[in-house]
Amino acid sequence: MFSASGVKSESPTGARPYLHYLDNLRVAMILMVVVHHAAQAYGPPDWWYVHDDRHTGVLATLSAVGGAFRMSLLFFVAGYLVPRSADRRGAWGFARGRLRRLGIPFLVGAATIIPALMYVYYIRYRGYPPISFPRYYVEVFLGFGQRPADWSGPIWPDLQFGHLWFIQNLLVLSLLYLAARALAHRAGRITHRPAPPLPAPGHRALVAFTLTLAAVAFLVRIRYPLDEWVPVAEFIQAEPARLAQYVAFFTAGVLAYRHDWLTGLPRRVGYTWLAVGVALAVALFATGTGTSFFATGGASPASACWTLVETILCVGFCLGLLTLFRDVATGHNRLTRALADSSYTVYIIHLPIVVALQFAFTHTTLPALAAFAAVAGLAVVASTGAALLSRRVPILRSLL
């Protein structure tokens, strides 16, 4: 069985028992990604593949609240699973496995799924004369053609990786972990001292972590607001506004595995932070996120306010859901194993399914919430079904 990071779930002999509730938590977060993308056409004002005139602030808030913690929690779970695999396989075996299970699906998806979606957007919304897909691929997506003087963006060329950024970023962080692991081993040989165990963080440490992370994120957002993506080393797609958050939670996942934090985390700590996150989310649904007190970036009090709110949401929900799933979602049966095995595939293939359904529902007169509910429900079922079927193909199962 393989996790979203491609790590095999069976524990080697003598290793710490595998925490099956992490499988269930990962499945829940990936299905939340599907629901989030279903909401994109009907709520937030961000750029999206489908234009729809039906919008509601409830879905904008839903996207903001979910976006505050969902991907960070996935990075945490991936970070928790990485040391186990690296210890078992060794550095080169782990690196080869990462490149195969993350690199190949990323490259194939970036060369097929994303350009197909961008081509549909180009033909439907950009207003330029129609061109063939091969010509679009070479001239517009890859940027070998002349940039139109009235180019409507959002970037030139159209080359982007869409939702596959997570896989790419996870691959980079996994390889950076290997480098840090090698340095740590060398330092250990020099000092002849193992690293001392760290206790699970309590409220004081978590408050310090939250405030530090919020401060770093605010400083970054002065230059790079939310939803602004930049190419790192001309190829790695990153959102600087949340990059510190992702790196911090991936690192926290690694430390949680090394020091057994998930077992040692007191319930009262986890549920206290969950209560804080839920209370803050309820308040946001009551007020909405489109107020003058919040801003996506810049050197303003509103930007600092939203950054702090988002960081508290992130830490609260991540800690709380880890505790909740540890207590109530430890079961593992045939269905949950199948869903866990297929969750990575669901993540890769769900976007064209969501976009196709959103296009189909542009011809209906349903209100925004009803259209969202229909698209989200159908997308979850279709993406999960397609993932389960695709894993019956041996070559796909070996990669996904």
C-alpha positions, 0 to 999 in steps of 0.5 A, a space after each residue: 500500500 502506498 501513501 500520497 507521498 509514495 511511501 509503502 504503508 507496511 511497516 518493516 519488522 521491528 519498526 514503529 507500528 504504522 498509524 493507519 489513521 494517517 491513511 484515513 486522514 490523508 484520504 479525507 484531505 485529498 477529498 477536501 482538495 476535490 471539494 475545494 476545486 469544485 468550489 473554485 468556479 462558484 466562490 473565490 475571485 481567483 483565476 480558474 479554468 471555468 468562468 461562471 456567473 454564479 458566486 456566493 461568499 459562503 464558498 469563498 469563505 469555505 475555500 479560504 478556511 480549507 486553504 489555510 490548513 489542508 495542504 499543510 496537513 498533507 505535507 505534515 503526513 508526507 513528512 511523517 512517512 518520509 523518514 520511515 521509507 528512507 531508513 528502510 530503503 537507504 538514501 539511493 533507494 529512497 531517491 530512486 523511489 521518489 523520482 519514480 513515484 513522484 517524478 514520473 506522474 508529475 512529468 506525465 501529468 504536466 505534459 498531458 492534463 494541464 496543457 489540455 485544460 489550458 487549451 480549453 481555456 484558451 479556446 473558450 475564454 481568451 478571444 483569440 482565433 482558434 488554433 490546433 492543440 499541437 500549435 497551441 502546445 508549442 507556441 503558447 503553452 511552451 512559449 515558442 511562439 510570438 507573445 500576443 501584444 494583448 495577451 490576457 495572461 495570467 502568465 506567459 507562456 501558459 506553462 504551469 503545473 496546476 494542482 501537480 505543484 504539490 507533487 513537485 514540491 513534495 519531491 523537492 522536500 523529500 530530496 532536501 530531507 535526504 541531504 539534511 539526513 546525510 549532514 545529520 549523520 556526518 555530524 553525529 559521527 563527528 560528535 559521537 552523540 545522538 540527538 536528544 529526544 524532544 517531547 511533544 510540543 505543549 501550548 507554549 511551544 505551539 503558540 511560539 510556533 504559530 506566532 513565528 510562522 505567522 511573522 515569517 509568512 507576513 514578511 513574505 506576503 509583503 512582496 508575494 501575496 496569496 495566489 501569486 506563483 513564481 518559478 523557482 530555478 525556472 521550473 519549480 512552481 511555488 506559492 511563496 505566501 504559503 511556502 514557509 507554512 508547507 516547509 514548516 509542516 513537512 519538517 514538523 512531520 519528520 520530527 513527529 516521526 523521529 520523536 514519536 510526537 503523535 503518540 505523545 501529543 496530549 488529547 487536551 492539547 489537540 482538542 483545545 487547538 481544534 476548538 480554537 480552529 473551529 471557533 475561528 472558522 465559525 466566526 469567519 463564516 459569520 463575517 465572511 472573508 471579503 472584509 477590509 480587515 483582511 488582505 492577501 498581501 502587502 505591508 498592511 495591518 489587514 495583511 498581518 491580520 489575515 496571516 495571523 488568522 490563517 496561521 491559527 486556523 492552520 495549526 488549530 485544524 492540523 493538531 485537532 484533526 490529527 488528535 481526532 483521527 487518532 481517537 476515532 478513525 483508527 479502523 482499517 478495513 478493505 474499503 479504507 485500504 482501497 481508498 488509501 491506496 487510491 488517494 494519490 491517484 485521486 489527487 492526480 486525476 481529479 482536476 479534469 473531472 472537476 472542470 468537465 463537470 463545471 463546464 457541464 453545469 454552466 448550462 443549468 439554472 441551479 443556484 451557486 450552492 446547488 451547482 457546487 454541491 452537484 459538482 463536488 458530489 459527482 467529482 468525488 464519486 467519479 474521481 474515486 471510481 476512476 482511481 480504483 479502476 486505474 489501479 487495476 492496470 499493473 503498470 499504473 498500479 506500480 507508478 500510482 
